[in-house]
């Protein structure tokens, strides 16, 4: 049961919910956090619009 809790704590730290890193985790450098957020933004841009279809209705 500890694994889901640790994962949740780490994701909350990476997401900015908490300022202090969880026990046993070193604080991440600004470069590492920047790369993490940059990869997330690239993934969002790569997959945005893939599930929606453009519908044009001319009345």
C-alpha positions, -999 to 999 in steps of 0.1 A, spaced: 0 0 0 30 23 3 38 24 -34 6 42 -45 10 67 -16 47 73 -26 37 78 -62 10 102 -53 34 122 -31 60 124 -59 34 134 -85 21 161 -61 56 174 -57 63 174 -95 29 191 -101 36 219 -76 10 209 -51 36 207 -23 68 227 -20 88 202 0 99 169 -16 86 137 -1 107 118 24 136 100 7 135 122 -25 161 148 -32 149 182 -43 150 185 -81 171 211 -98 154 238 -118 169 223 -150 153 189 -142 119 205 -135 121 226 -167 129 195 -187 100 176 -171 75 203 -178 89 208 -213 83 171 -221 48 173 -207 41 204 -229 55 186 -260 33 155 -253 2 177 -249 10 195 -282 17 163 -300 -16 147 -290 -40 177 -289 -67 176 -316 -62 140 -323 -95 129 -309 -117 158 -322 -130 161 -356 -136 194 -374 -172 198 -384 -182 226 -407 -218 233 -412 -229 259 -438 -265 271 -434 
